[in-house]
């Protein structure tokens, strides 16, 4: 599978190793971007982070879709990412005055994000894919 197919195609299957390698790189990119943008443009960091997250959203969803496929599950399971995406987009960085006191809605959305993230981690990160071919293709190499 080429890099282009890996990052931009929602077809096929990948194994746990590829999924974990992607997530390490993904979160390193995010951490590096936050450090860099907070240093260079501290007053604009809260605006630039969501833009950056939108740019890397498609590759993240494509990788996760392929992992769901390896588990013989539909890409519809990507809907579990919604609470995670909302949380990432809403998280203020740089300017502490942007943070608000956590209310009931914030607390419930955080719990939903934690539950969805834990399930995605369990299914995609820890569970073995289906043996042999499935409706999404041949097993990853």
Backbone as CSV, one residue per row, in Angstrom:
resi,resn,N_x,N_y,N_z,CA_x,CA_y,CA_z,C_x,C_y,C_z
1,UNK,0.853,-1.172,0.000,0.000,0.000,0.000,0.900,1.237,0.000
2,UNK,0.636,2.149,-0.921,1.438,3.368,-0.997,1.055,4.324,0.140
3,UNK,1.902,5.304,0.378,1.632,6.306,1.411,0.346,7.060,1.088
4,UNK,0.152,7.377,-0.201,-1.061,8.086,-0.621,-2.307,7.261,-0.299
5,UNK,-2.274,5.972,-0.615,-3.406,5.097,-0.306,-3.610,4.969,1.203
6,UNK,-2.502,4.858,1.918,-2.581,4.710,3.367,-3.240,5.923,4.016
7,UNK,-2.853,7.114,3.584,-3.312,8.338,4.241,-4.610,8.921,3.691
8,UNK,-4.974,8.572,2.469,-6.128,9.240,1.870,-7.216,8.314,1.341
9,UNK,-7.004,7.023,1.394,-8.017,6.071,0.940,-8.728,5.473,2.152
10,UNK,-10.022,5.294,2.018,-10.810,4.699,3.090,-11.113,3.228,2.784
11,UNK,-10.330,2.639,1.902,-10.514,1.242,1.522,-9.321,0.423,1.952
12,UNK,-9.574,-0.850,2.212,-8.498,-1.754,2.563,-8.397,-1.978,4.064
13,UNK,-7.316,-2.649,4.453,-7.117,-3.035,5.841,-5.679,-2.746,6.259
14,UNK,-5.499,-2.423,7.532,-4.155,-2.300,8.105,-4.145,-3.020,9.447
15,UNK,-2.972,-3.408,9.867,-2.818,-4.091,11.143,-2.590,-3.126,12.295
16,UNK,-2.485,-3.698,13.476,-2.285,-2.895,14.689,-0.982,-2.116,14.652
17,UNK,0.085,-2.722,14.122,1.389,-2.045,14.099,1.312,-0.727,13.325
18,UNK,0.719,-0.768,12.147,0.574,0.443,11.332,-0.304,1.468,12.046
19,UNK,-1.363,1.006,12.666,-2.262,1.894,13.415,-1.493,2.602,14.536
20,UNK,-0.711,1.840,15.302,0.041,2.435,16.405,1.134,3.376,15.898
21,UNK,1.814,2.995,14.820,2.852,3.876,14.278,2.233,5.200,13.829
22,UNK,1.083,5.130,13.167,0.407,6.351,12.750,0.065,7.215,13.959
23,UNK,-0.492,6.628,15.001,-0.906,7.409,16.165,0.269,8.069,16.870
24,UNK,1.405,7.406,16.921,2.601,8.026,17.508,2.987,9.257,16.688
25,UNK,3.047,9.096,15.368,3.404,10.220,14.486,2.357,11.329,14.577
26,UNK,1.090,10.967,14.566,-0.021,11.922,14.626,0.076,12.805,15.872
27,UNK,0.246,12.174,17.032,0.300,12.957,18.262,1.612,13.712,18.409
28,UNK,2.681,13.219,17.802,3.930,13.989,17.786,3.760,15.249,16.934
29,UNK,3.080,15.112,15.791,2.780,16.282,14.946,1.969,17.314,15.729
30,UNK,0.945,16.853,16.413,0.091,17.774,17.179,0.897,18.453,18.277
31,UNK,1.661,17.685,19.045,2.463,18.269,20.129,3.486,19.257,19.577
32,UNK,4.158,18.882,18.495,5.132,19.792,17.879,4.482,21.064,17.370
33,UNK,3.317,20.925,16.761,2.606,22.100,16.262,2.213,23.016,17.415
34,UNK,1.699,22.443,18.498,1.295,23.245,19.651,2.488,23.997,20.228
35,UNK,3.600,23.313,20.403,4.792,23.973,20.953,5.257,25.083,20.012
36,UNK,5.339,24.762,18.721,5.809,25.757,17.759,4.891,26.960,17.645
37,UNK,3.605,26.706,17.536,2.656,27.805,17.337,2.503,28.639,18.606
38,UNK,2.596,27.990,19.764,2.501,28.732,21.030,3.715,29.626,21.232
39,UNK,4.837,29.211,20.679,6.055,30.005,20.782,6.060,31.141,19.766
40,UNK,5.707,30.833,18.532,5.771,31.829,17.461,4.597,32.810,17.462
41,UNK,3.409,32.295,17.687,2.194,33.111,17.631,1.301,32.816,18.837
42,UNK,1.735,33.180,20.052,0.964,32.796,21.244,-0.460,33.339,21.265
43,UNK,-0.705,34.483,20.664,-2.048,35.062,20.682,-2.979,34.458,19.634
44,UNK,-2.416,33.706,18.701,-3.241,33.121,17.638,-3.301,31.598,17.721
45,UNK,-2.634,31.012,18.699,-2.552,29.558,18.795,-3.934,28.916,18.871
46,UNK,-4.843,29.528,19.610,-6.185,28.959,19.765,-6.972,28.972,18.457
47,UNK,-6.580,29.782,17.501,-7.235,29.807,16.191,-6.551,28.876,15.194
48,UNK,-5.227,28.757,15.297,-4.479,27.969,14.326,-4.528,26.471,14.606
49,UNK,-4.649,26.073,15.872,-4.697,24.645,16.184,-5.890,23.950,15.527
50,UNK,-7.113,24.481,15.626,-8.230,23.801,14.947,-8.032,23.680,13.432
51,UNK,-7.408,24.664,12.814,-7.146,24.595,11.375,-6.179,23.453,11.081
52,UNK,-5.122,23.358,11.873,-4.155,22.278,11.710,-4.819,20.915,11.918
53,UNK,-5.670,20.816,12.943,-6.350,19.550,13.221,-7.269,19.145,12.073
54,UNK,-7.891,20.125,11.427,-8.740,19.816,10.257,-7.901,19.311,9.088
55,UNK,-6.687,19.847,8.945,-5.810,19.428,7.852,-5.405,17.969,8.019
56,UNK,-5.125,17.550,9.250,-4.674,16.168,9.455,-5.828,15.217,9.804
57,UNK,-7.049,15.708,9.721,-8.214,14.885,10.038,-8.422,13.749,9.030
58,UNK,-8.336,14.036,7.759,-8.597,13.013,6.739,-7.623,11.838,6.863
59,UNK,-6.306,12.072,6.967,-5.419,10.918,7.149,-5.734,10.122,8.418
60,UNK,-6.087,10.796,9.499,-6.403,10.087,10.733,-7.642,9.211,10.563
61,UNK,-8.664,9.747,9.928,-9.879,8.969,9.699,-9.640,7.826,8.715
62,UNK,-8.815,8.060,7.699,-8.527,7.008,6.718,-7.800,5.833,7.378
63,UNK,-6.828,6.139,8.212,-6.094,5.085,8.925,-7.042,4.320,9.842
64,UNK,-7.853,5.041,10.589,-8.766,4.399,11.535,-9.816,3.567,10.794
65,UNK,-10.295,4.048,9.654,-11.271,3.280,8.860,-10.671,1.947,8.428
66,UNK,-9.422,1.973,7.996,-8.777,0.729,7.575,-8.615,-0.225,8.746
67,UNK,-8.396,0.317,9.914,-8.268,-0.550,11.093,-9.623,-1.160,11.457
68,UNK,-10.702,-0.359,11.341,-12.048,-0.912,11.563,-12.310,-2.026,10.549
69,UNK,-11.886,-1.809,9.298,-12.078,-2.818,8.264,-11.338,-4.107,8.621
70,UNK,-10.151,-3.978,9.196,-9.405,-5.169,9.583,-10.151,-5.942,10.673
71,UNK,-10.947,-5.245,11.456,-11.770,-5.877,12.491,-13.103,-6.353,11.907
72,UNK,-13.259,-6.219,10.570,-14.475,-6.596,9.837,-15.676,-5.750,10.260
73,UNK,-15.400,-4.464,10.475,-16.457,-3.517,10.844,-16.484,-2.380,9.835
74,UNK,-17.633,-1.787,9.694,-17.871,-0.717,8.732,-17.171,0.584,9.146
75,UNK,-16.976,1.444,8.163,-16.429,2.788,8.440,-17.392,3.643,9.251
76,UNK,-18.629,3.212,9.381,-19.585,3.950,10.209,-19.104,4.043,11.660
77,UNK,-18.233,3.129,12.070,-17.672,3.180,13.425,-16.820,4.431,13.627
78,UNK,-16.462,5.110,12.542,-15.727,6.378,12.655,-16.554,7.444,13.384
79,UNK,-17.867,7.250,13.443,-18.712,8.209,14.163,-18.322,8.301,15.638
80,UNK,-17.668,7.275,16.153,-17.188,7.334,17.535,-16.112,8.404,17.721
81,UNK,-15.540,8.875,16.639,-14.516,9.915,16.715,-15.100,11.303,16.947
82,UNK,-16.385,11.475,16.762,-16.987,12.810,16.877,-16.724,13.449,18.238
83,UNK,-16.996,12.770,19.364,-16.693,13.420,20.653,-15.207,13.757,20.819
84,UNK,-14.333,12.937,20.260,-12.900,13.226,20.336,-12.548,14.464,19.524
85,UNK,-13.119,14.569,18.329,-12.844,15.719,17.471,-13.368,17.007,18.084
86,UNK,-14.560,16.952,18.640,-15.139,18.138,19.277,-14.252,18.585,20.438
87,UNK,-13.789,17.627,21.225,-12.907,17.957,22.347,-11.598,18.567,21.901
88,UNK,-11.015,18.025,20.839,-9.746,18.568,20.340,-9.921,19.971,19.784
89,UNK,-11.014,20.188,19.086,-11.242,21.506,18.492,-11.558,22.554,19.551
90,UNK,-12.163,22.149,20.642,-12.584,23.099,21.670,-11.510,23.378,22.702
91,UNK,-10.464,22.559,22.744,-9.437,22.723,23.779,-8.634,23.991,23.533
92,UNK,-8.691,24.937,24.465,-7.901,26.157,24.292,-6.436,25.901,24.639
93,UNK,-5.545,26.564,23.907,-4.130,26.516,24.248,-3.595,27.925,24.224
94,UNK,-2.477,28.122,24.865,-1.826,29.423,24.819,-2.394,30.415,25.811
95,UNK,-3.580,30.901,25.605,-4.173,31.949,26.426,-5.066,31.329,27.498
96,UNK,-4.622,31.343,28.781,-5.421,30.721,29.839,-6.780,31.380,30.045
97,UNK,-6.940,32.618,29.593,-8.227,33.286,29.778,-9.305,32.670,28.886
98,UNK,-8.899,31.860,27.893,-9.872,31.226,27.013,-10.531,30.014,27.665
99,UNK,-9.883,29.471,28.673,-10.446,28.306,29.365,-11.591,28.768,30.252
100,UNK,-12.664,28.002,30.255,-13.808,28.333,31.091,-13.975,27.277,32.154
101,UNK,-14.742,27.618,33.163,-15.043,26.636,34.198,-15.863,25.518,33.578
102,UNK,-15.510,24.290,33.925,-16.208,23.143,33.343,-17.633,23.077,33.883
103,UNK,-18.577,23.083,32.969,-19.973,22.940,33.345,-20.431,21.513,33.109
104,UNK,-21.702,21.289,33.264,-22.260,19.947,33.102,-22.072,19.454,31.670
105,UNK,-22.296,20.315,30.697,-22.151,19.911,29.299,-20.695,19.566,29.001
106,UNK,-19.767,20.385,29.491,-18.351,20.090,29.294,-17.982,18.750,29.924
107,UNK,-18.498,18.509,31.128,-18.189,17.271,31.823,-18.762,16.071,31.064
108,UNK,-19.996,16.180,30.593,-20.609,15.076,29.852,-19.905,14.821,28.521
109,UNK,-19.505,15.893,27.848,-18.793,15.705,26.581,-17.414,15.096,26.824
110,UNK,-16.787,15.434,27.936,-15.498,14.828,28.276,-15.652,13.345,28.583
111,UNK,-16.710,12.993,29.282,-16.970,11.578,29.583,-17.262,10.809,28.298
112,UNK,-18.045,11.412,27.407,-18.347,10.760,26.119,-17.070,10.571,25.307
113,UNK,-16.210,11.596,25.277,-14.951,11.493,24.545,-14.057,10.414,25.147
114,UNK,-14.002,10.345,26.458,-13.196,9.326,27.130,-13.717,7.924,26.818
115,UNK,-15.024,7.739,26.882,-15.617,6.429,26.609,-15.388,6.016,25.152
116,UNK,-15.627,6.940,24.230,-15.430,6.630,22.810,-13.958,6.358,22.518
117,UNK,-13.086,7.181,23.064,-11.648,6.992,22.862,-11.170,5.662,23.412
118,UNK,-11.673,5.283,24.590,-11.292,3.999,25.189,-11.761,2.839,24.319
119,UNK,-12.972,2.939,23.780,-13.484,1.866,22.930,-12.685,1.765,21.631
120,UNK,-12.377,2.910,21.022,-11.577,2.908,19.796,-10.199,2.311,20.083
121,UNK,-9.595,2.700,21.191,-8.293,2.156,21.580,-8.367,0.639,21.748
122,UNK,-9.398,0.173,22.425,-9.556,-1.258,22.648,-9.733,-2.002,21.334
123,UNK,-10.687,-1.567,20.521,-11.012,-2.260,19.272,-9.893,-2.144,18.231
124,UNK,-9.439,-0.929,17.992,-8.479,-0.709,16.910,-7.029,-0.925,17.338
125,UNK,-6.737,-0.626,18.572,-5.356,-0.700,19.020,-4.950,-2.014,19.647
126,UNK,-5.902,-2.723,20.234,-5.551,-3.930,20.988,-6.076,-5.229,20.392
127,UNK,-7.203,-5.179,19.726,-7.827,-6.401,19.211,-7.209,-6.813,17.867
128,UNK,-7.024,-8.106,17.717,-6.481,-8.654,16.485,-7.518,-8.530,15.363
129,UNK,-7.038,-8.332,14.151,-7.927,-8.281,12.996,-8.456,-9.661,12.648
130,UNK,-9.420,-9.690,11.753,-9.979,-10.980,11.346,-8.939,-11.760,10.549
131,UNK,-8.944,-13.054,10.742,-8.015,-13.922,10.009,-8.506,-14.105,8.581
132,UNK,-7.586,-14.062,7.672,-7.931,-14.284,6.261,-8.687,-13.114,5.665
133,UNK,-9.110,-13.272,4.421,-9.829,-12.193,3.744,-11.187,-11.938,4.400
134,UNK,-11.627,-10.701,4.334,-12.993,-10.368,4.743,-13.579,-9.469,3.652
135,UNK,-14.751,-8.909,3.880,-15.409,-8.118,2.826,-14.657,-6.836,2.490
136,UNK,-13.629,-6.472,3.289,-12.856,-5.264,3.032,-11.520,-5.549,2.373
137,UNK,-11.217,-6.804,2.122,-9.995,-7.131,1.408,-9.160,-8.198,2.086
138,UNK,-7.967,-8.330,1.561,-7.009,-9.303,2.078,-6.425,-8.805,3.407
139,UNK,-5.965,-9.716,4.252,-5.361,-9.286,5.509,-4.094,-8.473,5.259
140,UNK,-3.775,-7.554,6.160,-2.551,-6.761,5.975,-1.318,-7.643,6.035
141,UNK,-0.280,-7.235,5.368,0.962,-8.014,5.317,1.755,-7.875,6.582
